[in-house]
Amino acid sequence: MRPLFFIVPLAAVAGCVTEGGPRDPGPQPRGATPQSLSLIAPNFVDTDENQYRDSTSLVVYLFAGGYAVPVTAEGSFEFRLMDRKGKSAIASWEFSAAEAAGAVRRLGPGPGYVFTLNLQDKGGDKLEMRDAKLVCTFRPTTGDALRTESSPLLVGMSHVDAGSR
């Protein structure tokens, strides 16, 4: 009789089904105006093996009020790598509306803009500082610009010698 005691509850649980599954938010509303943005920027990495971090690939999501997933909008992006205090610019990258449209990728949360920033394209990666922040500005073709900042990112030397501590 004991085996039956365990089988009956398991059979009841196995029959449970969530009706409808996750809800599809449907197509992006026409005229959806981005009101905020989210920047996901990892640390810069050393891709050319010269001991200095030179590039990062990042994602930007735009959000419109009243819509659950990220949206796309026509506009340009600017990224400024700043010292940690935000006082001086180290490098900047600009992407036109056409380049931004080409950067859209279908990602898990919804459409996102994927960009790669390389310090070698901006004069070099041999920075004295160890960390910086990235400021992202989205300028829609109509409406106000949106801006956000990253948390501190590692830049500069990709290793520290044990004797330099």
C-alpha positions in Angstrom: 0.0 0.0 0.0 2.9 2.4 0.6 4.0 2.7 -3.1 0.4 3.8 -4.0 0.7 6.6 -1.4 3.5 8.1 -3.4 2.2 7.4 -6.9 -1.2 9.1 -6.5 0.2 12.6 -5.5 2.8 12.4 -8.3 0.1 11.6 -10.8 -1.9 14.6 -9.7 1.1 16.9 -10.0 2.1 15.5 -13.4 -1.4 16.4 -14.7 -1.0 20.1 -13.8 -0.6 22.4 -16.8 -0.2 26.1 -17.0 -2.8 27.5 -19.3 -1.5 29.5 -22.2 2.1 29.6 -21.2 4.0 32.9 -21.2 2.0 35.7 -22.7 3.3 37.1 -26.0 3.3 40.9 -25.6 2.4 41.2 -29.3 4.0 43.5 -31.8 5.6 46.8 -30.8 3.0 49.5 -30.6 3.1 52.0 -33.5 4.7 55.2 -32.5 6.2 53.7 -29.3 8.5 56.4 -28.0 11.4 55.2 -25.9 11.4 56.8 -22.4 14.3 55.0 -20.9 17.2 52.8 -21.8 19.3 50.1 -20.2 23.0 49.7 -20.9 24.7 46.3 -20.3 28.4 46.9 -20.7 31.0 44.3 -19.5 34.6 45.1 -18.7 36.9 45.8 -21.6 39.0 42.8 -22.6 42.5 42.4 -24.2 41.8 41.0 -27.7 45.2 41.6 -29.2 47.2 40.1 -26.4 49.3 43.2 -25.6 48.4 43.2 -21.9 46.0 46.1 -22.3 42.2 45.9 -22.4 41.1 47.2 -25.8 37.4 46.3 -26.6 34.0 45.5 -25.2 30.8 44.4 -26.8 27.7 45.8 -25.2 23.9 45.8 -25.4 21.5 48.7 -25.2 17.7 48.1 -24.6 15.2 50.9 -25.2 11.9 50.9 -23.2 8.6 52.6 -24.0 6.0 53.2 -21.3 3.2 50.7 -21.1 5.0 48.0 -23.1 6.6 45.0 -21.4 9.6 44.3 -23.6 12.3 46.5 -25.2 11.4 48.4 -28.3 13.3 49.7 -31.3 13.3 53.3 -32.5 15.0 55.3 -35.2 17.9 57.3 -33.9 21.6 57.5 -33.3 23.8 56.4 -30.4 26.9 58.0 -28.8 29.2 56.2 -26.3 31.7 58.2 -24.3 34.3 56.4 -22.2 35.0 58.7 -19.3 37.3 58.7 -16.3 35.6 57.2 -13.2 34.6 60.7 -11.9 33.1 61.6 -15.3 35.3 64.7 -15.6 37.3 63.9 -18.8 36.6 61.9 -21.9 39.0 59.1 -22.9 37.3 58.1 -26.2 34.0 58.4 -27.9 32.1 56.4 -30.6 29.1 57.6 -32.6 26.7 55.4 -34.6 24.3 56.9 -37.1 20.7 55.9 -37.3 21.5 53.6 -40.2 24.3 51.9 -38.2 22.1 51.6 -35.1 19.3 50.0 -37.2 22.0 47.5 -38.4 23.0 46.8 -34.8 19.5 45.5 -33.7 19.5 41.8 -32.7 16.7 39.6 -31.4 17.7 38.7 -27.9 16.1 36.9 -25.0 14.4 40.0 -23.4 13.5 41.4 -26.9 15.2 43.6 -29.5 18.5 45.0 -28.3 21.2 47.1 -30.0 24.6 45.3 -29.9 27.8 47.4 -30.4 31.5 46.7 -30.2 33.8 49.5 -29.0 37.5 49.2 -29.6 40.0 51.6 -28.1 42.5 50.8 -30.9 40.2 52.6 -33.3 40.5 55.7 -31.0 44.2 56.1 -30.6 45.2 53.1 -28.6 44.5 51.0 -25.5 47.5 51.8 -23.3 45.7 53.7 -20.6 47.2 54.5 -17.2 43.9 54.2 -15.4 42.4 50.9 -14.3 38.7 51.8 -14.5 36.3 54.1 -16.2 32.7 54.5 -17.0 30.7 54.5 -20.2 28.1 57.1 -20.9 25.5 56.1 -23.5 23.2 58.6 -25.2 20.4 57.7 -27.6 19.2 60.5 -29.8 15.9 59.6 -31.4 15.0 61.2 -34.7 12.1 62.8 -32.9 11.9 63.5 -29.2 14.3 64.0 -26.4 17.7 62.3 -26.0 18.0 59.5 -23.4 21.2 59.0 -21.4 22.5 56.5 -18.9 25.9 55.5 -17.4 27.5 52.2 -16.8 28.9 51.0 -13.5 32.7 51.2 -13.4 34.4 49.1 -16.1 38.0 47.8 -16.2 40.3 49.4 -18.7 44.0 49.7 -19.0 46.5 46.9 -18.1 44.9 43.5 -18.1 47.1 42.2 -15.3 49.0 43.5 -12.3 52.4 42.1 -11.4 52.7 40.7 -7.9 55.6 43.0 -7.1 53.6 46.2 -8.0 51.1 46.0 -5.1 
